[in-house]
Amino acid sequence: MEAHLKYLSSGEAAHLLGVRKATLYSYVSRGLIQSFDGKDRRERQFRRTDIERLARSQLGKRKPKQAARSALDWGLPVMESSLSLIEHGQLYYRGVALTALLPHAHLEDVAQLLWQFPKPVSPPPRMPPHLSLRWQRMAKAMADQSPFERMLPLFTLGQAELDWQDESQAAHGLLKLMAACMLGSKTSDLPLHLQCAAAWKLDVRGTAMVNTALLCCADHELNASSFTARCIASTGVGTGDAIIGALAALRGPLHGGYTERIETLFDELAVSTSLRHTLECKLDAYGNLPGFGHPLYPDGDPRAIALLSGLPPNRTLARVLSTARQLCGQAPSMDFALVAVRRCLGLPRGAAFGLFALARTVGWIAHILEQRRGKALIRPRASYVGPQPLAASASSGRIIRSGRNPVLRDGKPVRDFSG
C-alpha cells in the first residue's frame, strides 16, 4: 500500500499533470523528473512528490485561475512549511511520527519540537497565579459557559494584559494562558495534561486519554485556523493577536466547531429507538455522517485510531462505528474521537473543542514563528468574476460601456454608448 502511495504509474502521473504519456517522458529526458523501474519492466513509475512538485509549477503557468481555485480546496500544497507532514496515511511533526510520540511525550515536548527557538532561550515564564481583577471577574461571570463560549473573550482580554520579554516567553506564556481560559481556572505551571486532570478530577487512565488528545491535535498542516494565524502574523502584529484570529477561525462549524454537530449526533443516538435508522436519516439529509471521513486520510484518520483505541469497551460506540462504516464506507475522524473521549470521561460540554483549541495553540504559535522568520506578507490575488467596470469618456465625461453588462446612469439603462 505504501509503495502505491509513494510511487505513481505513468498513467497516474500523466493524469495528475494533465499531459499525455509522451509529454511525461519528455519531462524525464529534460531532467525535470526521474522515472524508476516498476513491477513490470515495461512500465516505469514516478515518485509522487516529484509529480506533485511539477504539477504545482506547470499548472500555475498554464492555468493560473484553475490552479488557485483547486489549491484552496484540499488541492496541491501552496506554501512551504517544515512543521507537519501528512503522508502514507500518517501524521508527522518535523519528521517525527505522531505514533512514535504517543507512548511517552506530552504537549510541551511537541511544542519544543515545533517551535525550535534559537539557543540559548529565556526560561519559560512563571505565570502569576491570578490575572487581573477584570479577567477574574470575566472568568467568574462565564464559569457556567462552555469552553467554546469563554475561550475567545478570556484569551483576548488576558493576552492584552500580559507582557513578555521575548518570543520564547510569549509562546510559553500564551499557551499557559489558553489552558486557564479553557479550564476557567487560575494559571498554572503544571504540565498541561495534569492541569486538565486536576480541573476535571481524572484518574490515571483519563489523564492519559487527555494527553493523547492533546498530542493528536497539536498541528495539522495548513488548516484554516493555522493559515489564518500565518496571514495575520505576516502583517507584523504580535503573537497573541494572531492567535485570537486563529481561535476565531477554529470556532467555525466546518472546523473545530464541527465537534458540536457531532455532539448533537450523539444526543440523538442516545434517545433513538433505532441507531441504524437515525444514521440513515442523517446520511440522507446531509450526504454524509458527521465525524466520518477525512479527505487527507482515505483509509482512516490515525489520530482517531489513537484516541478511540484508548477508550474502554463500549457496545453502543462499537455499533455506531460499525453501522457508519456499513452505510458510508468511511472511518471516524479526529473530531468524532474527541467527542467520544469527552463523553467517556464525563468532561464538560464543549471540552472536545477546548482540548482541540488548547493543543492547536502549539501549532498556531509554530506557524506564526515560521511565518515571521520568513518575513513575507501573505497577499494572494483574487480572480475577479463580477460585473465589468464602467468607464468615462475622456472627451465628454459621459458614461460608456466597458464589457457586456448594461450601463446605468441615475439607476436607468443608458442606450447611447457612442461616447
N, C-alpha and C positions, 0 to 999 in steps of 0.2 A: 504493500500500500504506500509506504513512504517513498519508494523508488518511483512510483507512478506520479506522486505529487511533486517530487523534486525534478523529474525529467518529463518532457513532452515529446510525443511523436512528431514527425514532420507535419502531418495533417493538423494536429492540435496547435503546433507553433504557428503554422501559416494562418490558421483561423484566427488566433489571438492577434496576430499582426495585421490581418485583413489583406493578405497578399497571396499570390499563387506560390506553389512549391518551387517553381523555377526562380522566382524572386527571392524566396527564402534561401535557396542555395547560393544565390549571388551574394547575399549578405555574408555567407560563410567565406566565399572566395575573397571578399573585400576585407575580411578580418573583423567584421562588426560583431559576429557571434561565433561560437565554436559548436561543432557537432561531435557526437560521441557514438561509439558502437552501441547498437541496441541488441535485443534478444535475437532478432533476425538480422544477420549481417547485411542484408539488402536494405534494411531500414535504419536510418540514422535517428538519433534522438538529441534533444536540446535541453540545456539547463533552463528551468522555468524562470529563475531570477534574471538570466540574460535576456530572455524573450520579453519579460515584463519591462526591463530597463529600456530595451529598444522600442517597445510599444509606446512607452511614455514619450520618448523623443520624436518618434515618427508620427504619432497621432497628433501631437502638438503642432508639427509642421504642416501636416496635410489638412487637418480639420480642427482648428483651434476651438470652435464653438462646441463641437461634439466632445472633444477632449475634456473641456471644462465641465460640461454637463455630466458626463459619465464619472469623472473623477470625484465629484461632490456627493455621489450616491453609491457608497460601497464600491467605488471604482478603483483605478490604479492609484498607487501612492502619489501624493502631490508635494510632500515635504520630507526632507531628510531628518531623521532623529536616531539617536543611539540609545534610546531608553527602553522600549519594549518591542518585542518581535512576536508575531503570530505566524507559525509555520508548522506544517505537518500536523495540524490539529492541536498544537501545544503553545503555551504562552511562556515567553522568556523575558526576564528583566536583565537588561545588559548582558545577554547571552547566557544567563543562569536560568535553568528551567524552574518554573514555579513548583513543580513536583519535587525538585531537589531541595527547595527551601521549606516546604510544609512540615517536615518532621521536627525541625529544631529552631527555625527562625521566628522572629517577631517583627511587627511592623517597623519598629525602629531600625532593624537590620536592613530591611528593604529601603528605607529612607536613606540610610548611609550609602547603600549600593547605588541608588538612583541619583542622589544629589551630587556626590563626589566633589565636595568643596576642596579647593587647593589647600595643601597643608603649609604651615600649621593653621588650624581653625580655632575660633573662640570656643570655649566650653559652652555646652548648652545652657541657656539661661535658667536660673531658678525662678519659677513663676511665683508671683505673690499669691498667697492663699486666698486673698479676696481682691477682686477687681473693684472698680469704683462703686460708690454707693448707687449711682444711677444704673450701672449694669446689674447690680444685685437686685434692685427694685424691679427692673425689667424681667430678670430671670424668675423672680418670685411671682410676678404677675402672669408669666407664661408657663408656670410649673405644670398646669393641667393640660397644656397643649402638647402635641406630639413633636418629636424631633424634626419632622418635616416642616412644621409651622414655626418653630422657635429658632432653628439654627441660623437662618439668614439674618434676621434682625439682631440677634445676640452677637453674632460674629461681626456684623457691620459696626456695631457700637464698640465692641471690645477691641477690635484691631485698631480703631482710631485713637484709643486711649493709651495704648502701649507703645513704648519707644525702644528701638533696638539699636545695638552698636553696629552691626553689620549684617550681611546676607545670611550668614550661618545662624546667628542669634535669632533673626527674624523667622527663618524657616522652622527652627525647633519651637520657638515661642508660639507661632501661629498654629502649628499642629496641636500643641497642648491646649491652646485656646479653643480650637474646634472641638476637642474632646469635652471641655467644660460646657460648651454650647449644646452639644449633642445630649449630654447626660443631665444638663441643668444643675450642675454641681459646682463646687469650688474647683479652682485649677489645682493641678497636682503634678508632681514629678515622678509618680509611679509609671511603669510601662503601661501603654495604652490598654492592652488587653486586661491587665489587672485593674485598671480604673473601671473598666466596664464590668468586670466581675464583682468588684466591691459595690458599685452602684446598683447592680441587678441581683446581688446575692447569689452568685452562681457557684456550683460545685466545680470540682476539677474537670469533669467532662465538659460541662457547659463553658468553662473558661477556655478549654482547648478548641471548642467549636467556634467561639467568638474569635479566637486568634487565627484560626483558619480562614474565617470570613474576611478578616482584615487583610491577610496576606493575598487573598484572591482578588481583592478589589483595588489594590494599590495603584495599578496603572493598566491601561489597555489601549495602547497605540494612540491614534489621533481621533478620539471620540469627540462628540460635540462639545462637552464641557472643557476638555483639555485644549481643543482648538480655540475655544473662546478665551481661555486663560492666556494662550500664546498671542492671540490678536491684541488683547488688552495690554499685555506686558510689552509688546512691540512698540507701543506708543510712548513708553518711558515711565509709566506710573509704578507705584510701589507694589510689592508682592501681595500685601493684604487686599488692595483694591482689585487686583487681577483675580484673586481667589473669590471675592464677592461675586464677580461676573460669572465665574465658573460654577459657583454654588447655585446661582440663579438659573443657569442653563441646566444643571443637574435636576432641578425640580420639575422640568418638563415631563409630561406624561409619556413621551416617547424615549425618555432617558431614565434617570433614577426614579422619577415619579411613576414609572411603569409598575413599580412594586405595589402601588395602591390598587391598580387594576387587578393584580394577581391576588391581593388580599380579598378583594371583592369576589373573585372566583372561589377562593377557599370558603368564604362566608356562605356562598350559595350552595356549595357542595356539602357543607355541614348540615344544612336543613333539607337537602334534596332527598326525595324518596328513590330516585334513580340516578346514580352517579353518571352512568353512560348517557342517559337522555340529556342531562344538564350539559355535559361536554359536547354532545352533538348539537345542541341548540346554540352554544357559544360558537362552535365551528361554522354553523350555517349563517349566523348573524354577522360574524366578523371575518370569515375566511381563514381564520387561524385560531389557535388556542393561546390565551395569554400565558407567557412564560415558556413557550416551547418553540424551539428552532432558533438558530443564530446564523446569519449569512457567512460569518468567518469560521464557523465550526459545523460543517455539514454532517459530521459523524458524531457530534456531541461536544458540548462545552466542558472542557476539562475542569474548569472552576466549579461548575455544578456537580460534577462527579466527585470532586474532593469534598465538597460540603455535604452532599447527600450521603456519602459513604460513612460520615461520622455520626449520623443520626441513629438513634436506637430503632429497632424494627417497628414498623407501623403499617398495619394491614391496609388502612384507608389510603395512606400515601402511596403504598405499593400498587393499589388498584388504580389510583389516579394516573400514575406513571405508565402502567401497563395499558390502560384504556386509551390514554392520549397517544401512545405510540401506535396503537392499532388504528386510531381514527385519522391521525395526521402524519404518521410516519416520522415524527420529529422527537428529538430528545429535549429534556428540560434545559433552560438557560440558567445563568447565574442568578438572575432576578427571582426566578421561581425558587431556587435553592435558598436564597436569602430569606424569603418569606417563610419557607418551610422551617428553617432554623429558628427564626423569630417565634413561630408558633410552638415549636417543640420545646423551646426554653421558657416560654411564657413571658417573653420580653414585652415591653410596652408597644402599643400600636405605633407604627412609624419607625421602630428601631431598625427594620431592614434598610430603609432609606438612610437612617442615621449612620449605620455601620458602613454603608456604601460611601457616604459623603466623607466620613472621618478618614477612611482608608485612602480614598481618591485624592484627598488633600495632599498626600505624599506625592502622587503623580502630578498633580497640578503644579506644585512647587518645582518639581523636576523639570516640567515643560517650561515654566516661567524662567528658570535659571538658564536652561538651554537656549531659549529664545533670546534672552538678554545678552548672553555671551556671543550670539551671532550678530547682534546689533542691526537687525534688518526690520524695517516696518512691513507688516503684512498688509498689503493693499491690493487685492485682486481687482480685476476689471469686470464690469457687468456686460453681458451681451444684450443690448437693447432690443426689445420686441414690441415697444409701444407705438403710439401714433407718430407719424412722421412730423418733423418740426415745421413750423411756419417760418416764412422768410419775408422780409420787407423789400419792396422795390427801391433800388438805390436812387431812381430818378424822381419818383413821386411820393414815396413813403407808403404807397398802397400795399395791403397785404396780398401776397400771391401764394399759390400752391407750392408746396415742397413735398413731393411724393404723391401717393394716390388718395390720401384722406381728404375729405371736403374741408374747405377753409371757412371759418366762421368769423364774422365781424359783428360785434354787438349781439351775439347769440344767433345771428341769421346767416344762412349759407351765402357765400359770395359767388356769383355766377361769372363775373367778368375777371378772367385770370390773365388778361393780356399784359397787365402791369403798366 
